[in-house]
Every structure is written in C-alpha cells, then in structure tokens.
Amino acid sequence: MAAIRVPSTAFLSAFLPIARATLLPDLAPITRRLPLLQQLRTSLLPAAFLPIPSLLGELWDGLLRAVPKKKTSHMKKRHRFMAGKGLKDVTALNKCSACGRAKRAHVLCPYCVQSIRRWFSTGFRSGQETEVGKDEFYERYNEERRIQGKEPIDRLVEEEDSEKARARAKAKSA
C-alpha cells in the first residue's frame, strides 16, 4: 500500500496563501492582486491535496537527480560518435597499365601522375635532353666565373650538396 506523502514546508509556504485565499475569499486581498487565482480557485485546491504514492515520489526524486557525475571526456565522446565509422580496408586494387604498379581502381596511378608532372615542368624534354641542358648551363656559368676570377663549380658536387640539404630539411620537418 502506498504511503501518503506530506507536503514539504517550501511547498506549504508558497501554497498556503493561495489556499487561504481560495477557502476564505472575504479575507483574501491576494486574489484581488492576482486575477489568475480567481480563475484557478476551483481547480488548484483539489489537485494540491491529492495523496501522491511513495513510488511516484521516489521516481520523481530519481528524475531530479538524473545528471552525470563527471563531464564526458573528449576522447570518450569522439569514440561514441565515431563508432562504426572507422577506416575500411582497400579491396579494389588494380595494376597500372603504364608502369605495372598497384593502384586503386578508377583512380590515376600516383607514380604516373608524378612523372607526367615532371614531364610538364621540364617542357616536354626527355631525361637525356635535360641533362644536356644542365651541362650547357653549368659550362656557361663556370665560364662567367672564370672571367670574374672566381673558381669554377663542379656540377656533380653541387648536386650532391643540394641533395644532402634537402634530406636534412626533410628530416627536420618530420
């Protein structure tokens, strides 16, 4: 059997002036100040004195306290949101018809694209033609240095130094 719950003092202190105004309309200056109470006079009083079962009271207290004890961390929140959205294995692999390396289906081969870019940047010259062009450039450059009285530069040594500098810069950035 459900026990009758006694109203709290806060509820009684807020409700008693309204109940008194409802029961004793002659002594109620509050109803004149609040016209809404005149309309609620019949419906408010019976609902306030209904016995609330203890089970409902326990549920209500539980609902009021249904808050997390700690803030959900960023990692746990992201784990929850990203559940089932992980990276999937690449299954659609084909062989590139130009170079023979493995590539994804319906996607350009990255190695072939890189070689095409290199080809565009050299002005559609072959590797041998670019080497000849570099040799001619260094010959003219060294001739100018000799005229100025400076020591000529060896192309192979300079290219090795630039390769080492690139490798150091790449190691620093990684």
Salt bridges, closest charged atoms under 4 A:
GLU131 OE1 - ARG155 NH2 2.48
ASP135 OD1 - ARG155 NH1 2.39
GLU143 OE1 - ARG146 NH1 3.28
GLU159 OE2 - ARG155 NE 2.97
GLU163 OE2 - ARG166 NH1 2.64
